[in-house]
Amino acid sequence: MRITFCCTDTQAELWLAGLREALPRACVEPWVSGAAQADYAVVWAPPQSFLDEQHDLKVIFNIGAGVDALMKLKLPLNAKVVRLDDAGMSVQMAEFVCHAVTRHFRELGDYEADMAQRIWSYRQPRSRSSFPVGVMGLGVLGERVAKALASFEFPVNGWSRSAKAIEGVQCFSGPAQLDMFLAATRILVCLLPLTPYTKDIMRRDTLARLQPGGYVINVARGAHLVDNDLLSLIDDGHLSGATLDVFRTEPLPQDHPFWQHPKITVTPHTSARTIRDESIAQIVGKIDALERGEAIAGIVEPGRGY
């Protein structure tokens, strides 16, 4: 069994050591042009030349939750793409989103600004019932986030392409129910996969359907959001602000207006990072299952893009 590793901007040594230790029977090597054909690949943002050369791959394991960049490439004809189910990312995402929601709800940003000026301020407590949170995307990460928010007693709505049922969450599905979901939401959290359908889904006409004073949290992909539409709706007063962890261009350009906007919090795509040891264990478990002829979870449907 041969496994090739091709992950852009990733330190390969510890990944290779972990895979070799867990699969001593396999030949695990970093990809170089002209290398022998492999059975399995572990990738992140591989170049097209890698996929052109490795045309006999059976399975391509993507070490991030999102596979949108991989879906833009021409893949080997018979290769299946498998995404990580969780690998430690869902609890990180729940932490990040709950922090962003509670920071906005408790007006902690305003308190921080006051404290910086030595102002001892007071704000009237607000009711959670007036701040329903809507989670767009109810996959592994989205479901974990929705349940975590519900534990803080926020009203939680969820929207997904297909119907879901999650305890403590009012679920909406499909294009026909998107407007109802948005109208029922004041704090919007985007955890959708990036597909042709979801690109630009947070634009003027959709964000305008949020309840007055709406707040946007994007932890999915930058291309879900139309930047200028968000800025316009904040400056018009319909939206109260945003927390943004992902952007159309990363790193975020120095001259981008998000950097200086007083109602936008920017973080450097850090809401949920791949945890190496958990990812290796998951990949190895799936390879072992495939070698036994068993079915595995996480196989991407190219037509859906996730």
Secondary structure, DSSP 4 states (H G I P E B T S, - for coil): -EEEEEETTS-HHHHHHHHHHH-TTSEEEE--TTPPP-SEEEEES--HHHHHH-TT-SEEEESSS--HHHHTS---TTPEEEE-S-TTHHHHHHHHHHHHHHHHHTTHHHHHHHHHTT---------GGG--EEEE--SHHHHHHHHHHHHTT--EEEEESS---BTTBEEEETGGGHHHHHHT-SEEEE-----TTTTT-BSHHHHTTSPTTEEEEE-S-GGGB-HHHHHHHHHHTSEEEEEE---SSSSPPTT-GGGT-TTEEE--S-SS---HHHHHHHHHHHHHHHHTT---S-B--TTTT-
